[in-house]
Amino acid sequence: LCVRIATMRSHSQPLTLKLTEDLTVEEIEKIIDEDNEWSKVVPNEREATMRDLTPVAASGTLDIPVGRIRKLSMGPQYISAFTVGDQLLWGAAEPVRRMLKIATGTL
């Protein structure tokens, strides 16, 4: 995957994953969507991708949109995906928030 998004606030990256078992795309989407409160699967549709899998959609939120999930021709256990997130919130604010929750005993 090759993607270039010029932005000052967000970070985006393509992922290539090798799974230990052959899962369907639907199973992978369910695992990602249910893993935590921040990951949000974006359907592999042009309109949804243009609307929800962008720096603008992620900016100012802790949401991590994950989309373009598909199997690769290298084998059934290989998948690719694309993510984007607000690097200012995750890179600076989120660790501080987690430390405060640990210090106050609310984590």
Biopython code that builds the backbone (N, CA, C, O; Angstrom):
import numpy as np
from Bio.PDB.StructureBuilder import StructureBuilder

atoms = [
    (1, "LEU", "N", (0.843, -1.176, 0.000)),
    (1, "LEU", "CA", (0.000, 0.000, 0.000)),
    (1, "LEU", "C", (0.882, 1.231, 0.000)),
    (1, "LEU", "O", (1.903, 1.278, 0.686)),
    (2, "CYS", "N", (0.491, 2.201, -0.756)),
    (2, "CYS", "CA", (1.218, 3.451, -0.777)),
    (2, "CYS", "C", (0.209, 4.588, -0.705)),
    (2, "CYS", "O", (-0.623, 4.748, -1.599)),
    (3, "VAL", "N", (0.285, 5.372, 0.354)),
    (3, "VAL", "CA", (-0.656, 6.462, 0.551)),
    (3, "VAL", "C", (0.126, 7.655, 1.070)),
    (3, "VAL", "O", (0.994, 7.510, 1.931)),
    (4, "ARG", "N", (-0.177, 8.816, 0.555)),
    (4, "ARG", "CA", (0.459, 10.045, 1.036)),
    (4, "ARG", "C", (-0.642, 11.028, 1.391)),
    (4, "ARG", "O", (-1.419, 11.446, 0.533)),
    (5, "ILE", "N", (-0.700, 11.390, 2.665)),
    (5, "ILE", "CA", (-1.680, 12.362, 3.104)),
    (5, "ILE", "C", (-0.923, 13.485, 3.807)),
    (5, "ILE", "O", (-0.308, 13.278, 4.853)),
    (6, "ALA", "N", (-0.977, 14.650, 3.228)),
    (6, "ALA", "CA", (-0.300, 15.797, 3.835)),
    (6, "ALA", "C", (-1.178, 16.364, 4.940)),
    (6, "ALA", "O", (-2.296, 16.814, 4.689)),
    (7, "THR", "N", (-0.663, 16.338, 6.164)),
    (7, "THR", "CA", (-1.439, 16.841, 7.287)),
    (7, "THR", "C", (-0.506, 17.184, 8.437)),
    (7, "THR", "O", (0.568, 16.595, 8.562)),
    (8, "MET", "N", (-0.898, 18.110, 9.258)),
    (8, "MET", "CA", (-0.076, 18.528, 10.383)),
    (8, "MET", "C", (-0.486, 17.846, 11.692)),
    (8, "MET", "O", (0.342, 17.712, 12.594)),
    (9, "ARG", "N", (-1.714, 17.423, 11.812)),
    (9, "ARG", "CA", (-2.235, 16.965, 13.087)),
    (9, "ARG", "C", (-2.432, 15.456, 13.176)),
    (9, "ARG", "O", (-2.302, 14.884, 14.258)),
    (10, "SER", "N", (-2.733, 14.824, 12.093)),
    (10, "SER", "CA", (-3.070, 13.403, 12.116)),
    (10, "SER", "C", (-1.929, 12.550, 11.590)),
    (10, "SER", "O", (-1.031, 13.019, 10.891)),
    (11, "HIS", "N", (-2.001, 11.295, 11.951)),
    (11, "HIS", "CA", (-1.027, 10.321, 11.469)),
    (11, "HIS", "C", (-1.812, 9.186, 10.828)),
    (11, "HIS", "O", (-2.787, 8.698, 11.399)),
    (12, "SER", "N", (-1.395, 8.776, 9.664)),
    (12, "SER", "CA", (-2.077, 7.675, 8.996)),
    (12, "SER", "C", (-1.038, 6.672, 8.510)),
    (12, "SER", "O", (0.102, 7.029, 8.215)),
    (13, "GLN", "N", (-1.453, 5.420, 8.434)),
    (13, "GLN", "CA", (-0.516, 4.397, 8.000)),
    (13, "GLN", "C", (-1.248, 3.210, 7.404)),
    (13, "GLN", "O", (-2.335, 2.841, 7.849)),
    (14, "PRO", "N", (-0.639, 2.622, 6.396)),
    (14, "PRO", "CA", (-1.160, 1.347, 5.895)),
    (14, "PRO", "C", (-0.545, 0.218, 6.714)),
    (14, "PRO", "O", (0.586, 0.331, 7.187)),
    (15, "LEU", "N", (-1.275, -0.844, 6.876)),
    (15, "LEU", "CA", (-0.794, -2.004, 7.618)),
    (15, "LEU", "C", (-0.865, -3.242, 6.741)),
    (15, "LEU", "O", (-1.807, -3.416, 5.968)),
    (16, "THR", "N", (0.132, -4.094, 6.867)),
    (16, "THR", "CA", (0.089, -5.421, 6.278)),
    (16, "THR", "C", (0.264, -6.392, 7.428)),
    (16, "THR", "O", (1.277, -6.358, 8.127)),
    (17, "LEU", "N", (-0.714, -7.251, 7.627)),
    (17, "LEU", "CA", (-0.697, -8.176, 8.756)),
    (17, "LEU", "C", (-0.680, -9.616, 8.277)),
    (17, "LEU", "O", (-1.342, -9.968, 7.301)),
    (18, "LYS", "N", (0.086, -10.446, 8.978)),
    (18, "LYS", "CA", (0.057, -11.882, 8.720)),
    (18, "LYS", "C", (-0.600, -12.527, 9.930)),
    (18, "LYS", "O", (-0.067, -12.479, 11.038)),
    (19, "LEU", "N", (-1.753, -13.125, 9.710)),
    (19, "LEU", "CA", (-2.511, -13.766, 10.779)),
    (19, "LEU", "C", (-2.029, -15.199, 10.998)),
    (19, "LEU", "O", (-1.444, -15.809, 10.103)),
    (20, "THR", "N", (-2.276, -15.721, 12.176)),
    (20, "THR", "CA", (-1.899, -17.110, 12.450)),
    (20, "THR", "C", (-2.962, -18.093, 11.989)),
    (20, "THR", "O", (-2.728, -19.301, 11.956)),
    (21, "GLU", "N", (-4.139, -17.567, 11.631)),
    (21, "GLU", "CA", (-5.190, -18.415, 11.073)),
    (21, "GLU", "C", (-5.928, -17.654, 9.976)),
    (21, "GLU", "O", (-5.890, -16.425, 9.918)),
    (22, "ASP", "N", (-6.585, -18.394, 9.125)),
    (22, "ASP", "CA", (-7.311, -17.800, 8.004)),
    (22, "ASP", "C", (-8.695, -17.355, 8.470)),
    (22, "ASP", "O", (-9.587, -18.180, 8.664)),
    (23, "LEU", "N", (-8.866, -16.052, 8.647)),
    (23, "LEU", "CA", (-10.160, -15.491, 9.045)),
    (23, "LEU", "C", (-10.790, -14.770, 7.866)),
    (23, "LEU", "O", (-10.088, -14.302, 6.971)),
    (24, "THR", "N", (-12.095, -14.682, 7.865)),
    (24, "THR", "CA", (-12.765, -13.910, 6.819)),
    (24, "THR", "C", (-12.596, -12.423, 7.133)),
    (24, "THR", "O", (-12.292, -12.047, 8.265)),
    (25, "VAL", "N", (-12.798, -11.593, 6.124)),
    (25, "VAL", "CA", (-12.727, -10.140, 6.318)),
    (25, "VAL", "C", (-13.764, -9.708, 7.347)),
    (25, "VAL", "O", (-13.499, -8.827, 8.166)),
    (26, "GLU", "N", (-14.931, -10.317, 7.308)),
    (26, "GLU", "CA", (-15.986, -9.975, 8.261)),
    (26, "GLU", "C", (-15.559, -10.289, 9.694)),
    (26, "GLU", "O", (-15.831, -9.502, 10.600)),
    (27, "GLU", "N", (-14.894, -11.430, 9.913)),
    (27, "GLU", "CA", (-14.407, -11.778, 11.248)),
    (27, "GLU", "C", (-13.344, -10.781, 11.725)),
    (27, "GLU", "O", (-13.328, -10.387, 12.891)),
    (28, "ILE", "N", (-12.470, -10.387, 10.820)),
    (28, "ILE", "CA", (-11.419, -9.418, 11.148)),
    (28, "ILE", "C", (-12.040, -8.071, 11.505)),
    (28, "ILE", "O", (-11.634, -7.438, 12.480)),
    (29, "GLU", "N", (-13.014, -7.637, 10.726)),
    (29, "GLU", "CA", (-13.698, -6.370, 11.012)),
    (29, "GLU", "C", (-14.370, -6.407, 12.382)),
    (29, "GLU", "O", (-14.327, -5.422, 13.120)),
    (30, "LYS", "N", (-14.982, -7.522, 12.721)),
    (30, "LYS", "CA", (-15.658, -7.651, 14.015)),
    (30, "LYS", "C", (-14.653, -7.579, 15.158)),
    (30, "LYS", "O", (-14.909, -6.918, 16.164)),
    (31, "ILE", "N", (-13.529, -8.243, 15.017)),
    (31, "ILE", "CA", (-12.490, -8.223, 16.051)),
    (31, "ILE", "C", (-11.984, -6.799, 16.267)),
    (31, "ILE", "O", (-11.852, -6.351, 17.406)),
    (32, "ILE", "N", (-11.701, -6.090, 15.178)),
    (32, "ILE", "CA", (-11.201, -4.714, 15.279)),
    (32, "ILE", "C", (-12.249, -3.802, 15.897)),
    (32, "ILE", "O", (-11.941, -2.999, 16.778)),
    (33, "ASP", "N", (-13.473, -3.925, 15.438)),
    (33, "ASP", "CA", (-14.552, -3.045, 15.908)),
    (33, "ASP", "C", (-14.866, -3.254, 17.388)),
    (33, "ASP", "O", (-15.226, -2.308, 18.089)),
    (34, "GLU", "N", (-14.729, -4.487, 17.860)),
    (34, "GLU", "CA", (-15.078, -4.789, 19.247)),
    (34, "GLU", "C", (-13.892, -4.753, 20.199)),
    (34, "GLU", "O", (-14.071, -4.927, 21.404)),
    (35, "ASP", "N", (-12.682, -4.530, 19.687)),
    (35, "ASP", "CA", (-11.490, -4.608, 20.521)),
    (35, "ASP", "C", (-11.440, -3.537, 21.597)),
    (35, "ASP", "O", (-11.119, -3.827, 22.750)),
    (36, "ASN", "N", (-11.753, -2.310, 21.233)),
    (36, "ASN", "CA", (-11.709, -1.229, 22.216)),
    (36, "ASN", "C", (-12.662, -0.125, 21.791)),
    (36, "ASN", "O", (-13.232, -0.161, 20.700)),
    (37, "GLU", "N", (-12.825, 0.847, 22.658)),
    (37, "GLU", "CA", (-13.796, 1.903, 22.385)),
    (37, "GLU", "C", (-13.342, 2.886, 21.312)),
    (37, "GLU", "O", (-14.150, 3.686, 20.840)),
    (38, "TRP", "N", (-12.067, 2.849, 20.914)),
    (38, "TRP", "CA", (-11.565, 3.843, 19.958)),
    (38, "TRP", "C", (-11.534, 3.361, 18.518)),
    (38, "TRP", "O", (-11.720, 4.160, 17.600)),
    (39, "SER", "N", (-11.303, 2.071, 18.299)),
    (39, "SER", "CA", (-11.213, 1.589, 16.917)),
    (39, "SER", "C", (-12.603, 1.496, 16.301)),
    (39, "SER", "O", (-13.527, 0.946, 16.898)),
    (40, "LYS", "N", (-12.731, 2.037, 15.114)),
    (40, "LYS", "CA", (-14.006, 2.056, 14.386)),
    (40, "LYS", "C", (-13.752, 1.565, 12.959)),
    (40, "LYS", "O", (-12.985, 2.179, 12.218)),
    (41, "VAL", "N", (-14.389, 0.470, 12.579)),
    (41, "VAL", "CA", (-14.221, -0.053, 11.225)),
    (41, "VAL", "C", (-15.028, 0.793, 10.243)),
    (41, "VAL", "O", (-16.210, 1.065, 10.453)),
    (42, "VAL", "N", (-14.367, 1.195, 9.185)),
    (42, "VAL", "CA", (-15.014, 1.940, 8.106)),
    (42, "VAL", "C", (-15.287, 0.940, 6.982)),
    (42, "VAL", "O", (-14.359, 0.274, 6.523)),
    (43, "PRO", "N", (-16.525, 0.820, 6.532)),
    (43, "PRO", "CA", (-16.831, -0.118, 5.441)),
    (43, "PRO", "C", (-15.976, 0.174, 4.207)),
    (43, "PRO", "O", (-15.645, 1.324, 3.917)),
    (44, "ASN", "N", (-15.631, -0.886, 3.498)),
    (44, "ASN", "CA", (-14.790, -0.742, 2.310)),
    (44, "ASN", "C", (-15.635, -0.272, 1.122)),
    (44, "ASN", "O", (-15.785, -0.975, 0.122)),
    (45, "GLU", "N", (-16.174, 0.925, 1.264)),
    (45, "GLU", "CA", (-16.985, 1.557, 0.220)),
    (45, "GLU", "C", (-16.431, 2.956, -0.011)),
    (45, "GLU", "O", (-16.014, 3.623, 0.936)),
    (46, "ARG", "N", (-16.425, 3.398, -1.242)),
    (46, "ARG", "CA", (-15.824, 4.678, -1.588)),
    (46, "ARG", "C", (-16.379, 5.840, -0.754)),
    (46, "ARG", "O", (-15.612, 6.643, -0.222)),
    (47, "GLU", "N", (-17.691, 5.927, -0.642)),
    (47, "GLU", "CA", (-18.310, 7.049, 0.073)),
    (47, "GLU", "C", (-17.911, 7.037, 1.552)),
    (47, "GLU", "O", (-17.565, 8.076, 2.113)),
    (48, "ALA", "N", (-17.962, 5.867, 2.174)),
    (48, "ALA", "CA", (-17.599, 5.756, 3.590)),
    (48, "ALA", "C", (-16.119, 6.078, 3.796)),
    (48, "ALA", "O", (-15.758, 6.746, 4.765)),
    (49, "THR", "N", (-15.271, 5.609, 2.897)),
    (49, "THR", "CA", (-13.841, 5.885, 2.988)),
    (49, "THR", "C", (-13.562, 7.379, 2.868)),
    (49, "THR", "O", (-12.800, 7.933, 3.660)),
    (50, "MET", "N", (-14.167, 8.026, 1.896)),
    (50, "MET", "CA", (-13.950, 9.459, 1.694)),
    (50, "MET", "C", (-14.476, 10.294, 2.865)),
    (50, "MET", "O", (-13.940, 11.365, 3.151)),
    (51, "ARG", "N", (-15.498, 9.821, 3.526)),
    (51, "ARG", "CA", (-16.107, 10.566, 4.627)),
    (51, "ARG", "C", (-15.440, 10.261, 5.971)),
    (51, "ARG", "O", (-15.204, 11.172, 6.765)),
    (52, "ASP", "N", (-15.133, 8.980, 6.231)),
    (52, "ASP", "CA", (-14.749, 8.560, 7.582)),
    (52, "ASP", "C", (-13.292, 8.148, 7.770)),
    (52, "ASP", "O", (-12.819, 8.078, 8.904)),
    (53, "LEU", "N", (-12.576, 7.877, 6.692)),
    (53, "LEU", "CA", (-11.192, 7.397, 6.811)),
    (53, "LEU", "C", (-10.233, 8.509, 6.387)),
    (53, "LEU", "O", (-9.393, 8.327, 5.506)),
    (54, "THR", "N", (-10.380, 9.656, 7.034)),
    (54, "THR", "CA", (-9.591, 10.834, 6.670)),
    (54, "THR", "C", (-9.077, 11.529, 7.924)),
    (54, "THR", "O", (-9.633, 11.342, 9.006)),
    (55, "PRO", "N", (-8.028, 12.324, 7.791)),
    (55, "PRO", "CA", (-7.555, 13.114, 8.931)),
    (55, "PRO", "C", (-8.629, 14.053, 9.479)),
    (55, "PRO", "O", (-8.697, 14.276, 10.688)),
    (56, "VAL", "N", (-9.456, 14.597, 8.613)),
    (56, "VAL", "CA", (-10.520, 15.497, 9.066)),
    (56, "VAL", "C", (-11.490, 14.756, 9.979)),
    (56, "VAL", "O", (-11.917, 15.298, 10.999)),
    (57, "ALA", "N", (-11.839, 13.530, 9.623)),
    (57, "ALA", "CA", (-12.781, 12.750, 10.438)),
    (57, "ALA", "C", (-12.193, 12.392, 11.800)),
    (57, "ALA", "O", (-12.927, 12.328, 12.786)),
    (58, "ALA", "N", (-10.884, 12.158, 11.872)),
    (58, "ALA", "CA", (-10.252, 11.740, 13.124)),
    (58, "ALA", "C", (-9.776, 12.916, 13.971)),
    (58, "ALA", "O", (-9.601, 12.772, 15.181)),
    (59, "SER", "N", (-9.570, 14.046, 13.368)),
    (59, "SER", "CA", (-9.020, 15.208, 14.075)),
    (59, "SER", "C", (-9.909, 15.641, 15.238)),
    (59, "SER", "O", (-11.118, 15.815, 15.085)),
    (60, "GLY", "N", (-9.287, 15.810, 16.392)),
    (60, "GLY", "CA", (-10.020, 16.256, 17.567)),
    (60, "GLY", "C", (-10.746, 15.152, 18.309)),
    (60, "GLY", "O", (-11.476, 15.432, 19.259)),
    (61, "THR", "N", (-10.564, 13.899, 17.898)),
    (61, "THR", "CA", (-11.216, 12.772, 18.573)),
    (61, "THR", "C", (-10.170, 11.716, 18.916)),
    (61, "THR", "O", (-9.062, 11.733, 18.380)),
    (62, "LEU", "N", (-10.520, 10.812, 19.796)),
    (62, "LEU", "CA", (-9.655, 9.671, 20.091)),
    (62, "LEU", "C", (-10.001, 8.475, 19.202)),
    (62, "LEU", "O", (-9.384, 7.417, 19.321)),
    (63, "ASP", "N", (-10.987, 8.639, 18.309)),
    (63, "ASP", "CA", (-11.367, 7.559, 17.398)),
    (63, "ASP", "C", (-10.224, 7.219, 16.448)),
    (63, "ASP", "O", (-9.504, 8.101, 15.980)),
    (64, "ILE", "N", (-10.071, 5.934, 16.175)),
    (64, "ILE", "CA", (-9.097, 5.446, 15.203)),
    (64, "ILE", "C", (-9.877, 4.710, 14.118)),
    (64, "ILE", "O", (-10.174, 3.524, 14.262)),
    (65, "PRO", "N", (-10.210, 5.414, 13.025)),
    (65, "PRO", "CA", (-10.887, 4.728, 11.921)),
    (65, "PRO", "C", (-9.936, 3.712, 11.271)),
    (65, "PRO", "O", (-8.766, 4.012, 11.032)),
    (66, "VAL", "N", (-10.447, 2.519, 10.991)),
    (66, "VAL", "CA", (-9.684, 1.466, 10.324)),
    (66, "VAL", "C", (-10.506, 1.030, 9.126)),
    (66, "VAL", "O", (-11.659, 0.625, 9.271)),
    (67, "GLY", "N", (-9.917, 1.111, 7.946)),
    (67, "GLY", "CA", (-10.659, 0.756, 6.748)),
    (67, "GLY", "C", (-9.777, 0.128, 5.691)),
    (67, "GLY", "O", (-8.612, -0.188, 5.932)),
    (68, "ARG", "N", (-10.361, -0.048, 4.505)),
    (68, "ARG", "CA", (-9.690, -0.705, 3.381)),
    (68, "ARG", "C", (-9.165, -2.079, 3.784)),
    (68, "ARG", "O", (-8.103, -2.505, 3.331)),
    (69, "ILE", "N", (-9.910, -2.761, 4.629)),
    (69, "ILE", "CA", (-9.512, -4.084, 5.097)),
    (69, "ILE", "C", (-9.802, -5.085, 3.993)),
    (69, "ILE", "O", (-10.933, -5.215, 3.527)),
    (70, "ARG", "N", (-8.750, -5.794, 3.585)),
    (70, "ARG", "CA", (-8.933, -6.763, 2.507)),
    (70, "ARG", "C", (-7.846, -7.823, 2.568)),
    (70, "ARG", "O", (-6.785, -7.614, 3.156)),
    (71, "LYS", "N", (-8.128, -8.960, 1.955)),
    (71, "LYS", "CA", (-7.143, -10.037, 1.841)),
    (71, "LYS", "C", (-6.148, -9.677, 0.745)),
    (71, "LYS", "O", (-6.502, -9.017, -0.232)),
    (72, "LEU", "N", (-4.915, -10.110, 0.911)),
    (72, "LEU", "CA", (-3.887, -9.883, -0.094)),
    (72, "LEU", "C", (-3.641, -11.149, -0.907)),
    (72, "LEU", "O", (-3.921, -12.254, -0.442)),
    (73, "SER", "N", (-3.131, -10.992, -2.093)),
    (73, "SER", "CA", (-2.894, -12.138, -2.976)),
    (73, "SER", "C", (-1.701, -12.986, -2.528)),
    (73, "SER", "O", (-1.453, -14.044, -3.108)),
    (74, "MET", "N", (-0.959, -12.544, -1.509)),
    (74, "MET", "CA", (0.201, -13.301, -1.010)),
    (74, "MET", "C", (-0.225, -14.581, -0.304)),
    (74, "MET", "O", (0.586, -15.492, -0.139)),
    (75, "GLY", "N", (-1.476, -14.661, 0.110)),
    (75, "GLY", "CA", (-1.975, -15.843, 0.809)),
    (75, "GLY", "C", (-3.164, -15.476, 1.663)),
    (75, "GLY", "O", (-3.361, -14.299, 1.966)),
    (76, "PRO", "N", (-3.968, -16.456, 2.063)),
    (76, "PRO", "CA", (-5.212, -16.176, 2.789)),
    (76, "PRO", "C", (-5.000, -15.592, 4.185)),
    (76, "PRO", "O", (-5.922, -14.999, 4.744)),
    (77, "GLN", "N", (-3.806, -15.748, 4.760)),
    (77, "GLN", "CA", (-3.570, -15.226, 6.097)),
    (77, "GLN", "C", (-3.045, -13.786, 6.085)),
    (77, "GLN", "O", (-2.826, -13.204, 7.148)),
    (78, "TYR", "N", (-2.842, -13.205, 4.897)),
    (78, "TYR", "CA", (-2.343, -11.833, 4.789)),
    (78, "TYR", "C", (-3.488, -10.863, 4.522)),
    (78, "TYR", "O", (-4.306, -11.068, 3.626)),
    (79, "ILE", "N", (-3.523, -9.796, 5.327)),
    (79, "ILE", "CA", (-4.540, -8.768, 5.106)),
    (79, "ILE", "C", (-3.871, -7.401, 5.112)),
    (79, "ILE", "O", (-2.780, -7.225, 5.654)),
    (80, "SER", "N", (-4.541, -6.455, 4.508)),
    (80, "SER", "CA", (-4.070, -5.075, 4.573)),
    (80, "SER", "C", (-5.196, -4.227, 5.145)),
    (80, "SER", "O", (-6.374, -4.570, 5.042)),
    (81, "ALA", "N", (-4.803, -3.117, 5.749)),
    (81, "ALA", "CA", (-5.754, -2.178, 6.323)),
    (81, "ALA", "C", (-5.103, -0.801, 6.323)),
    (81, "ALA", "O", (-3.896, -0.673, 6.117)),
    (82, "PHE", "N", (-5.903, 0.209, 6.554)),
    (82, "PHE", "CA", (-5.422, 1.589, 6.605)),
    (82, "PHE", "C", (-6.050, 2.250, 7.822)),
    (82, "PHE", "O", (-7.248, 2.106, 8.063)),
    (83, "THR", "N", (-5.243, 2.974, 8.586)),
    (83, "THR", "CA", (-5.745, 3.653, 9.774)),
    (83, "THR", "C", (-5.343, 5.122, 9.761)),
    (83, "THR", "O", (-4.399, 5.519, 9.077)),
    (84, "VAL", "N", (-6.064, 5.902, 10.515)),
    (84, "VAL", "CA", (-5.736, 7.315, 10.696)),
    (84, "VAL", "C", (-6.138, 7.707, 12.113)),
    (84, "VAL", "O", (-7.126, 7.205, 12.648)),
    (85, "GLY", "N", (-5.366, 8.606, 12.716)),
    (85, "GLY", "CA", (-5.688, 9.042, 14.069)),
    (85, "GLY", "C", (-5.110, 10.414, 14.355)),
    (85, "GLY", "O", (-4.203, 10.870, 13.658)),
    (86, "ASP", "N", (-5.623, 11.062, 15.361)),
    (86, "ASP", "CA", (-5.153, 12.384, 15.764)),
    (86, "ASP", "C", (-3.891, 12.204, 16.599)),
    (86, "ASP", "O", (-3.965, 11.800, 17.759)),
    (87, "GLN", "N", (-2.742, 12.499, 16.018)),
    (87, "GLN", "CA", (-1.482, 12.260, 16.707)),
    (87, "GLN", "C", (-1.253, 13.220, 17.868)),
    (87, "GLN", "O", (-0.499, 12.894, 18.785)),
    (88, "LEU", "N", (-1.876, 14.382, 17.856)),
    (88, "LEU", "CA", (-1.723, 15.288, 18.989)),
    (88, "LEU", "C", (-2.419, 14.734, 20.223)),
    (88, "LEU", "O", (-1.877, 14.812, 21.325)),
    (89, "LEU", "N", (-3.613, 14.176, 20.052)),
    (89, "LEU", "CA", (-4.323, 13.605, 21.195)),
    (89, "LEU", "C", (-3.689, 12.299, 21.654)),
    (89, "LEU", "O", (-3.461, 12.105, 22.848)),
    (90, "TRP", "N", (-3.399, 11.395, 20.705)),
    (90, "TRP", "CA", (-2.828, 10.112, 21.085)),
    (90, "TRP", "C", (-1.365, 10.253, 21.486)),
    (90, "TRP", "O", (-0.902, 9.573, 22.402)),
    (91, "GLY", "N", (-0.643, 11.128, 20.808)),
    (91, "GLY", "CA", (0.785, 11.248, 21.073)),
    (91, "GLY", "C", (1.119, 12.054, 22.306)),
    (91, "GLY", "O", (2.158, 11.817, 22.923)),
    (92, "ALA", "N", (0.282, 12.992, 22.687)),
    (92, "ALA", "CA", (0.592, 13.854, 23.822)),
    (92, "ALA", "C", (-0.405, 13.689, 24.964)),
    (92, "ALA", "O", (-0.005, 13.451, 26.103)),
    (93, "ALA", "N", (-1.672, 13.812, 24.675)),
    (93, "ALA", "CA", (-2.681, 13.840, 25.734)),
    (93, "ALA", "C", (-3.035, 12.464, 26.275)),
    (93, "ALA", "O", (-3.236, 12.324, 27.482)),
    (94, "GLU", "N", (-3.119, 11.459, 25.444)),
    (94, "GLU", "CA", (-3.590, 10.153, 25.900)),
    (94, "GLU", "C", (-2.682, 9.525, 26.957)),
    (94, "GLU", "O", (-3.207, 9.010, 27.944)),
    (95, "PRO", "N", (-1.360, 9.534, 26.816)),
    (95, "PRO", "CA", (-0.538, 8.968, 27.898)),
    (95, "PRO", "C", (-0.726, 9.702, 29.227)),
    (95, "PRO", "O", (-0.729, 9.070, 30.283)),
    (96, "VAL", "N", (-0.879, 11.004, 29.187)),
    (96, "VAL", "CA", (-1.110, 11.762, 30.414)),
    (96, "VAL", "C", (-2.452, 11.362, 31.030)),
    (96, "VAL", "O", (-2.545, 11.169, 32.242)),
    (97, "ARG", "N", (-3.483, 11.238, 30.206)),
    (97, "ARG", "CA", (-4.801, 10.828, 30.696)),
    (97, "ARG", "C", (-4.728, 9.457, 31.361)),
    (97, "ARG", "O", (-5.301, 9.251, 32.430)),
    (98, "ARG", "N", (-4.027, 8.527, 30.732)),
    (98, "ARG", "CA", (-3.912, 7.179, 31.308)),
    (98, "ARG", "C", (-3.141, 7.200, 32.623)),
    (98, "ARG", "O", (-3.524, 6.516, 33.572)),
    (99, "MET", "N", (-2.051, 7.983, 32.692)),
    (99, "MET", "CA", (-1.280, 8.080, 33.949)),
    (99, "MET", "C", (-2.134, 8.651, 35.071)),
    (99, "MET", "O", (-2.075, 8.173, 36.204)),
    (100, "LEU", "N", (-2.938, 9.683, 34.757)),
    (100, "LEU", "CA", (-3.810, 10.263, 35.774)),
    (100, "LEU", "C", (-4.856, 9.273, 36.261)),
    (100, "LEU", "O", (-5.189, 9.241, 37.446)),
    (101, "LYS", "N", (-5.372, 8.464, 35.341)),
    (101, "LYS", "CA", (-6.353, 7.446, 35.737)),
    (101, "LYS", "C", (-5.698, 6.400, 36.648)),
    (101, "LYS", "O", (-6.311, 5.942, 37.613)),
    (102, "ILE", "N", (-4.470, 6.030, 36.342)),
    (102, "ILE", "CA", (-3.752, 5.068, 37.195)),
    (102, "ILE", "C", (-3.496, 5.697, 38.559)),
    (102, "ILE", "O", (-3.716, 5.060, 39.589)),
    (103, "ALA", "N", (-3.033, 6.949, 38.570)),
    (103, "ALA", "CA", (-2.714, 7.627, 39.829)),
    (103, "ALA", "C", (-3.951, 7.824, 40.708)),
    (103, "ALA", "O", (-3.852, 7.778, 41.934)),
    (104, "THR", "N", (-5.102, 8.043, 40.095)),
    (104, "THR", "CA", (-6.321, 8.246, 40.882)),
    (104, "THR", "C", (-7.068, 6.949, 41.154)),
    (104, "THR", "O", (-8.098, 6.950, 41.828)),
    (105, "GLY", "N", (-6.547, 5.839, 40.627)),
    (105, "GLY", "CA", (-7.178, 4.542, 40.866)),
    (105, "GLY", "C", (-8.444, 4.299, 40.070)),
    (105, "GLY", "O", (-9.250, 3.446, 40.443)),
    (106, "THR", "N", (-8.637, 5.025, 38.983)),
    (106, "THR", "CA", (-9.845, 4.851, 38.174)),
    (106, "THR", "C", (-9.592, 4.031, 36.922)),
    (106, "THR", "O", (-10.481, 3.920, 36.078)),
    (107, "LEU", "N", (-8.411, 3.457, 36.776)),
    (107, "LEU", "CA", (-8.121, 2.626, 35.601)),
    (107, "LEU", "C", (-8.157, 1.171, 35.976)),
    (107, "LEU", "O", (-7.938, 0.308, 35.126)),
]
sb = StructureBuilder()
sb.init_structure("model")
sb.init_model(0)
sb.init_chain("A")
sb.init_seg("    ")
for serial, (resi, resn, name, xyz) in enumerate(atoms, 1):
    if name == "N":
        sb.init_residue(resn, " ", resi, " ")
    sb.init_atom(name, np.array(xyz, "f"), 0.0, 1.0, " ", f" {name:<3s}", serial, name[0])
structure = sb.get_structure()
